Amino acid sequence: MVQNEMTRRRILATAAGAFAGLTILGDSPLSAQEENRERGQRRPRGFRIGVCDWTIGKRTDPTAFAMAKKIGLDGVQVDFGGGQDKDPPLFDPELQKRYPEELQAQNMRIASLAMGVLNEVAYKSDPRAEQWVDKAIDVAAAMEMRQKIILLAFFGNGDLKNDAAGTDATVSKLKNVAAKAEKANVTLAIESWLSAEEHIAILDRVNSPAVQVYYDVANSHKMGYDIYKEIRTLGKRVCQFHAKDYDDLYGKGSIDFAKVREAMDAVEYRGWLVMEGVKMPLGLEESCRYDAEYLKTMFPRRVG
């Protein structure tokens, strides 16, 4: 308990300078009239902070919610699981049934789903991946999620960078499945090494509100992109964010989260920041707790 309090004080001290002068949107108490007006403008209030289930060693495991709650988070991004030789485990109806029970028991939420398996079984070239994404829409529609987002990973074998043929194939497949996603109110979110402009080119070609971008600040920074400009360029085409830093704990590494917040303010983003931990110098649980506490100083949590 003493160690946790000391950690919290260090986080607050680290964040104080970065947070000074930052614009606050929609995190103060509102009168009923103001709240009605804000609701009428469809302007969401505050942020939710979650974690990838694989980050906390609980890939496709409903017990991830208990651990995330212990860390002090609002929810979890749930991976479908799987590998090259088998269908993703989350396709199993019995496993799906365990999630609502755990959500209720822990009073937590699913931030989104993720198909990390596409890094091995490439969507651009493997027919199984195309079938899995189609089936994943059915799973997302059936899951207890306020915002039905499926992250589609395009790394490793699925990388689209400098791959015109692979990009063409991906666009074609996304066009084929977009109508189903729209009807199910499911968003397919591309996460890749591509720049904002390259993402926009894909979205324009697919031409569906059901296909958007999952933006990872650390991945884009690693590619040399100006992430604070990119967030503004992509605007409302980003449906969710990964919070990550390849170099250190949040606030100590390469990502300026105060500037990330400013960019989010500029495009009026209020939603989930999902932690995908890389550096764990304090051990897994304590490092995640440190990162979560730091984010809370920058991104005030949503009420209700």
Secondary structure as UniProt FT lines:
FT   HELIX           2..19
FT   TURN            20..21
FT   HELIX           32..40
FT   TURN            41..42
FT   STRAND          47..52
FT   TURN            53..57
FT   TURN            59..60
FT   TURN            62..63
FT   HELIX           64..71
FT   STRAND          75..79
FT   TURN            84..85
FT   HELIX           89..91
FT   HELIX           93..106
FT   STRAND          109..115
FT   HELIX           116..119
FT   TURN            123..125
FT   HELIX           127..142
FT   STRAND          149..154
FT   HELIX           156..158
FT   TURN            161..162
FT   HELIX           164..184
FT   STRAND          187..192
FT   HELIX           196..206
FT   TURN            209..210
FT   STRAND          211..216
FT   HELIX           217..222
FT   TURN            223..224
FT   HELIX           227..234
FT   HELIX           235..237
FT   STRAND          238..243
FT   TURN            250..252
FT   HELIX           257..266
FT   TURN            267..268
FT   STRAND          272..275
FT   TURN            281..282
FT   HELIX           284..298
//
